[in-house]
Amino acid sequence: MKFKHFGYPAHFICADRCRFHLATQVGKYIVSTVGAFFPSPEGKMEIIGIDRFFETMVFKCGKICKRADCRCNMPETNGRELDMAGYETAGEAQAGHKKMIKKWTEKQKEAE
């Protein structure tokens, strides 16, 4: 299965204030991990969900973004997560992102 990595976050409305983000297209799905949320530059890191500083969510891919003001070339999503995991540390989030990629790769292979 082919993977495509992106340098932009693929979810979370305040992702522009997250210092950690990974996004990987896995076939028909995108795995997005965000965290290290600093709502204000001089503030401290805050949770992004219940008891978590980092999270991974999986979404079905839509059309590729072609907006001239964006140029990210990422698949759009409808915002409905299909899977999710939360973490406390960046290391856990990175490992969790890889684990979610593996899980959704296997799901697609089973469906073929």
Secondary structure, 3 states (H helix, E strand, C coil): CCEEEECCCCCCCCHHHEEEEEEEEECCEEEEEEEEECCCCCCCCECCECCECEEEEEEECCCECCCCCCCCCCECCCCCCCEEEEECCHHHHHHHHHHHHHHHHHHHHHHC
